[in-house]
Every structure is written in C-alpha cells, then in structure tokens.
Amino acid sequence: MTRQAARYLMTAITILLVAGCTQSRTLPDGETAGSQPAGSGQAVTDIRYQLGPCHGMCPVYSVDISEDGTTRFTGERFTAVAGERVRINDPERFTLVERRLAPWQPAMGTTTATPDCGPRATDLPHYTVTWTNRDGETATLEHDSGCHSADARELTQQLRALPQALGIEPWVER
C-alpha cells in the first residue's frame, strides 16, 4: 500500500469514527434524547390517522388514539361498520403506535408529505397522520401509499398494521 493510499484510508476511518460519535437519537417529538425537560408540553397525547379514498372501493375511515389507550374509530365508506365505535385499550397500545410511527413524525407545528416518495403508483389511498402534544401543537404527515421508496413502503406497512394492533380490524375489513 502506498503512503498516499494509507493516508486516504486513515482519513476515511477518522471521518467515520467522528460521524459515529456525533450521532444522536431522535425522540418521537423531534427532540434529541435527554434534551426534553420533564413535564414539558412536547409529549404526544393523541395520534390521529385518516385513510382517504382511492379510485375504487378502498376503506375510508379515521382513528383517534389517546395516551390512555382509548381508540375512536369512525367508518365513513367501504368499512365493515359505519359511524363511530370506541374501544378501550390500555396505554401500551398508544405507546406501541407512537413508537411505530416515530421515525416519520415531523417537527411540531409542521406538515410534511411522504419523505422520499420514489416511484409512485397512482390511485392508491392516502393517509394523514396527526400527532398532538400537551400544548395542543400538531405535527402532520400526509402519506401517499402509492410511494414505492423503501422508507415509504415501510411506513405504508406500519400504517396498514395499525387496525390489527389496535384491535379494530373487524370494524375496517369488509
């Protein structure tokens, strides 16, 4: 190995080591670990997701999950039940949903579209996910389930799994 090649290798290793040391874990509300003061209004207290129509017979409904676990389903079209249904879940269900969706939660006070959509299939349903904190601030993600990037497919899978995780699948499936 030449000196120049060795120097490039050492520089690359140093950059990787420094980059690894500067990473920080991001919490679901966009704060970095350890930076959120206790009792602040940043903690998420409610998550709402809505599944919008497609060009066909896709279910149209909304679900509100409160931090105490209470789950409110409102079926609008092409669902097994129409209107509102309430399921009393435990708080762990809320925590499960919050953790599953945390990687995609935008900063409070903002609305974003599907990051890195990639190739897109048309005519598929859209999800709107809204996180609300103790201060009433919201963060909204508008997700097109037709997006085919790896991250978008993962988000679509997480969202499609929520009815089963919340025990409301019989209300959704026709």
Secondary structure, DSSP 8 states (H G I E B T S, - for coil): --HHHHHHHHHHHHHHHHHHHT---B-TTS-BTT-S-TT-TTSEEEEEEEE---SSS--EEEEEEETT-EEEEEEEESSSS-EEEEEE--HHHHHHHHHHHGGG---TT-EEE-SS--SB-SS--EEEEEEEETTS-EEEEEEETTB-SHHHHHHHHHHHHHHHHHT-HHHH--
